[in-house]
Amino acid sequence: MGATILTIRLDANLISGLLITLLSSVAYGTVAILIKLAYSNEMQMMDVLLSRYVVATICVFIFAIWKNPQFLQIKRSALWKIVAVSSLFFIQNLLFYQSLKFIPVSTAILIIYLNPVLISLLSTLFLKNRISNLFIASLVLVTLGSALIFFDAFDRQLNILGIGLAVATLISYAFSWIVVEKSLREINPISSLFYTFLFTAILFCFSSRPTNLLGWRGNQLVVGLSLGLVPTAISGICFYLAIEKIGSAHTALFSSFEPVFALVAAYFFLKEDIVNYQWIGSLLIIAAIILPNFTRNRS
């Protein structure tokens, strides 16, 4: 009988998609630190969200002009899909920040970082993507790893409304990924990203007063600009390019590196302690990211 062994499959597309997704994850992992800085500088969250998407829209516009001057030209049918994605972005931002009023940040993030599992299930149902046994094993490791990183969330009393808002955030987040992948089949990814950020910024204009941003000074300006540039524009560009290369399911899985980076960043920049359980959780997530690069061979 032939023995089954595991070997590493160095798929060029998968590796490049992994690297792009990791860059996106590192950039997005700064969002928690920047939001804490926004709170400490007495910035109103709706104003922060508005500035985040305004700055991101400008940054993506500059990048897109450099990469493809014709990026503004898209089909009308594609525009409606982008409006749908923008609406989901707007809703998930509102749901997430509302959930933080009722439950700890760690609890909310624990729920939201279950998105690789939900996205994989949705991509199987709606996009007919096949999921291998190794990929399923990766999803299990991600779930366990995230639970260990945010293990302290289980020690706290949980508010039902807050939990419901976080779950609703997770669902809207997952559906936006699926809509994005379907729309990328007919839209340039950078065009899609620009219009998504533009429409999201317009929606936040109705929920905030744009004139409030004119009163920002010093640290407030730095935090507002950084939120728009790093965890939004840079992360978004890398995210869309990764989906175009390897699809939403693998991108979602590889983006599970975000809680690992957020944990390490909180340790160095916010002086938050890291316990052994969290280190173990980080190793599980890293293992989950590596696992899809293995394949079964018989000899």
Disulfide bonds with the S-S distance in Angstrom:
none
